[in-house]
Amino acid sequence: MAKNLYMLPEDLPAPQADGACDHLQGLALPERPLPSTSGEPVDLSAINGTAVVFFYPMTGKPDQPPMRGWNKIPGARGCTTQCCAFRDRYPEFQRLGVEIYGVSAQPLEDQKEAVERLHLPFPLLNDSGLVLATELELPTFDYDGARYIKRVTLLVEGGVVRQVYYPIFPPHLNPTDILSQLRS
């Protein structure tokens, strides 16, 4: 059975607001350099300007079989569509002087493959040890013996969280919501 990572099924369960990210607003990001698909570590706390940092579970691979039960986990499906939406709106973020970073616990090699396959103009950061996710007390979920970061997006200014987007649904509209807020 082939899978289309670029289209979301109509019957996906929406994640519910559970307060798991209420503590993030106004938080200074910890000094924590993360490996990056660009080859250079990125320390989000050292960003002087404005950045969007979106945490996501994992990008799927089209050549792999569908993950049994993944679509039933609220908020799990949609990482590829979210990454592509940020890619497609990237010029608008650049015009506003906003950097984009995606973060997941997925292996760095998988992230590099995704950047190349999806033609992402921004780096993906690797938190495979969930060190930053743990320090920020980000919500996670378990699937098939592995732990994944739930989808949450942070608008960061000068290393401080100014806005939290959580829960996010549907994921491909996340960049649109952020751009609307930045322009208002």
N, C-alpha and C positions, 0 to 999 in steps of 0.2 A: 504494500500500500504506500503510494507516494504521499509526501506531505508538502504542503505549501507554507513555507515559513513567513511569507509576505502577506498572507490573508488570515484574518482571525475568524474562527468559527462563530456563528451567530449565537450559539447557546453557551458561551463562556460564562461562568459564574463571576460576578463582580466582587472584588474584595470589599469588606465592610470597615468602616472607621472603628478602630479599637483603641485609639489613644496611644499607640505604641511609639509614636514619634513626637508627642506633645512636648517633650523635654528638649528638643533640638533647637527651637527658635532662640536666637541670641547666643548660642553656644559658639565658643571659639574652637575651631578645629584643632585637634592635637597635632604636634609635629610628628609626622609619620610618612616618610618618603615611601612611595609605592612603585614597584616595577611598572614600566609602561611599554606599550607596543611601539613607542617611538624610539626605544632603546635607552632613554634617559629617565631616571627616577623622577617622580613628581611628588612634591610635598604640597598638599592642598592648603595647609596652614600658611604657606609663604606666598600665596597669590595676593598681589597688591590690589588688583582691580576686581571686576565682577566675573563670576564663573557660575555655570550650571554644572552640578555634579549629580549625575543620575546613577543610582544603584539599581542593579537588575539581577535576576537569578542566573541566567545563562543564555547565550545565543545558541540556537539549534544548528545542526548541520543537515543540509538537504540530502546527503547520501546516507544518513543514518535512519534506522527505523523509528517510527513515532514512539515517544516515551509513554508507555502504558499508564493511564491515569493522570498524566501531567495536565491535561485540559480541565480536569475536575478540580484542581487546586486553584482557589480564587487568587487571581493576580499573577499566576506563574507564566501563563502563555502570553506572548507578545513582545519578547525582547528584541527580536529581529525587526518587527514593525516599529518599535520605539527607536531603535538605533537608526533605522532608515529615515524616520521622521525628523530626527535631529540632524541627520546628514542633509536632507532636503531643505531644511530651514536654516542650515548653518550660515549661509551668506547674510541672512537677516540678523542673526546673533552677532556676526562679525561687524556689521555696520553699526551695531549698538555697543561695540567694544566688549562683548561678552565671550569668554572662552567656554568650551564644552569639554567635559570629561565623563566617560562612562566607567563604572567600577563594578566588578563582579569577582566572585571567588573561583571562577572558571580558570583552568590552567592557562598560563600566559601564551603557550603555543596555540591554544584554541582561540584566544583573543586575537592573536596576530593573524590567524586564518580568517577570522570574521572581518577584521579591518580591511584585509585585501579583497575578500570576496564581495563585501558590501560597499567597498570604495568609501570608507569612512574618512573624512578629512580631519578628524580629531582623534586623540589617543584614547585607548582603553587602558585602565589602570587595574593592576592585579592585586587582589586581597585574598589570595587562596588560603592563607592561614586565618582569615577572618579577624585579623588583628585590629584594623581600623573599625570594622563593623562592631566588634566587641567594645572597643573604646567609646564608640558613639552610641552604644546600646541600641543598635539597629535591629529591627525585627527580622527573624529568620524562620525558615521552615525546613523540615527534613523530607527527603524523598530518596528512596532506594539506597539508603545507607550514607547519603551525603547531606550536608547542610548548605542551604542556599540563602542569599540575602533577599528579603522581600523588596519589591519595587518601591523606591522612595527617591524623590528628587529634591536637592537642596539648591537654593539660590544663595550664593556665597559672595560677600563683599569684604575684601580685605581680610580674608581668613575667618570671618564670622558668618554664621548662618543667619540670613535675613528673612528667608521664606522657606517653608517646608511644604512639599506637595506629597500628600499621603492620605488615604490610598489613592492610587492612580488607575483610572479606568475610563475609557479605553486608553491603552498606553500610547498609541500613535497620536493622540491629541495633546499629550503632555507638552511638547514644544509650543504648540499654538497657545495653550493656556499661559505659559510663561511669557511668551512674546506679548500677549495682550496686556499682561500685568506690567511688563517693563515699559510699554508705550504709554500707559495711563498715568 
